[in-house]
Amino acid sequence: MTLNFNAKIELTAKEKTKAIFDSIATDNKFYPENPTNTKMSFNKKILVEIESKQIPQLRANLNSTLRLIQASIDSIDSVNT
């Protein structure tokens, strides 16, 4: 029996949400060899769903995604100030 592990993140960043989604969704498109199944969608909020057969891969992808989100927020903030 093979177990699948998953994580789901839902977030909003007010007026920055769409820009953040565009930034992180593009990164996911250019990583086809990703060992996890990562889906991203946008409907007023960003929804990131990650599934993997191994917890370390899930954790690594989750950490990378959260860091990309934080980097996007920081970049937008630096331009706006």
TAJOSUL-V984157 format. One record per residue. N is the residue number from 1. SS is DSSP state (hx for helix, st for strand, lp for the rest). PSI is psi in degrees with one decimal (none if undefined). NEAR is the number of other C-alpha atoms within 12 Angstrom. Layout:
n->(N,N)
ss->(SS,SS)
psi->(PSI,PSI)
near->(NEAR,NEAR)
This chain:
n->(1,2,3,4,5,6,7,8,9,10,11,12,13,14,15,16,17,18,19,20,21,22,23,24,25,26,27,28,29,30,31,32,33,34,35,36,37,38,39,40,41,42,43,44,45,46,47,48,49,50,51,52,53,54,55,56,57,58,59,60,61,62,63,64,65,66,67,68,69,70,71,72,73,74,75,76,77,78,79,80,81)
ss->(lp,lp,lp,lp,st,st,st,st,st,st,st,lp,lp,hx,hx,hx,hx,hx,hx,hx,hx,hx,hx,hx,hx,hx,hx,hx,hx,lp,lp,lp,lp,lp,lp,lp,st,st,st,st,st,st,lp,lp,lp,st,st,st,st,st,st,st,lp,lp,hx,hx,hx,hx,hx,hx,hx,hx,hx,hx,hx,hx,hx,hx,hx,hx,hx,hx,hx,hx,hx,hx,hx,hx,hx,hx,lp)
psi->(131.4,126.9,144.7,134.7,146.1,158.2,145.3,127.6,132.0,129.7,159.5,147.4,43.0,-125.8,-10.2,-9.3,-47.8,-41.7,-40.4,-44.0,-47.5,-38.2,-50.0,-30.9,-37.3,-42.7,-40.4,-33.3,-31.1,24.3,64.2,-22.3,11.9,124.4,-3.0,159.6,107.7,123.6,138.0,137.6,160.7,126.7,77.7,-23.8,159.5,131.5,121.6,123.6,126.0,132.6,140.0,157.4,-12.5,134.3,-42.1,-38.6,-40.3,-47.3,-43.7,-44.5,-39.1,-45.3,-43.7,-43.7,-44.0,-37.4,-38.3,-41.4,-46.3,-41.1,-38.1,-45.0,-46.7,-39.9,-44.3,-43.1,-38.1,-31.0,-35.2,-10.0,none)
near->(4,7,10,16,21,24,28,23,23,22,25,21,21,14,14,24,27,25,25,36,35,21,27,32,27,18,22,27,16,11,15,12,10,20,20,29,27,33,29,29,25,23,14,18,21,30,26,30,26,34,28,25,19,19,19,16,23,26,22,21,31,28,17,22,34,25,17,23,33,22,18,26,28,17,17,20,16,10,9,9,7)
